[in-house]
């Protein structure tokens, strides 16, 4: 990869992949839509009637060197028949010359307000604590010549942080609110130029959704939205999602479409004038629940005038449900049942 291409890659990552920034901890993509809400909301640990294991692998821009890639492995379950639950997440995120790996442990508690578990009315709280190691490999920068402001080293930093949130489920309606990276990383600055500074990674997430179906029908559909706000940069975006389910003899087929739009733009030179654009992603996804197994594929397409690569972002999700202890609630609530 020549020096110009490296510069384009770095600029593109800075401007157009704010949702996948390798310095924010576990990045927030659309993988929560593949029956994986626990990845972004700790209060969803153990909320389902079964224990869940989820493995995801995401690759962006096939054929490009140093393209972003993410792998996650998560697990969550109730503690026996109690109202408490535990979970864990490990991940590896690579984004150009930046990368980070992390591990979280989660405790969640679920309060039932209904007289029994037939009618779902539940408030959940979750707290995740994790260690994150950040790395910036600057040694590869010298393949095209010496730069006096760059050190020929790999910079490393390890930090502790917590996520906190709550979820509320009422029959077919749900709401989630989470604060990620609650603590400030005080004094974390890898060099005097501020190249590796990430003291405030606080991110606020709000999710609302409802599942609808006709009586006796095998079909149901689930509109939802997710709002995201980053404290340090004051960036915000919204996901508008639509998901459809079809009950089958072997399990369930499901799929849908997500649209992400940033409220903040980036300016760029367009000939002799200056134009701006806002980040836009279209993400179709398709999945199947086969007995206790889950398989899903997600494709994200960036719909902007100026992009690094016209190729999309591919993701595979594999899951397994086990140790189902409780009867299903009498509601159309796929994340719970």
Secondary structure, 3 states (H helix, E strand, C coil): CCHHHHHHHHHHHHHHCHHHCCCCCCCCCCHHHCCCHHHCCHHHCCCCCCEEEEEEEEEECCCCCCCCEEEEEEEEEECCCCCEEEEEEEEEEEECCEEEEEEEEEEEEEEECCCCCCCCEEEEEEEEEEEEEEEEECHHHHHHCCCCCCCCCEEEEEEEEEEEEEEEEECCEEEEEEEECCCCCCCCECCCCCCCECCCCCEEEEEEEEEECCCCCCEEEEEEEEEEEECCCCCEEEEEEEEEEEECCCEEEEEEEEEEEEEEEEEEEECCEEEEEEEEEEEEEEEEEECCEEEEEEEEEECCCCCCCCCCEEEEEEEEEECCCCCCCCCCCCCCC
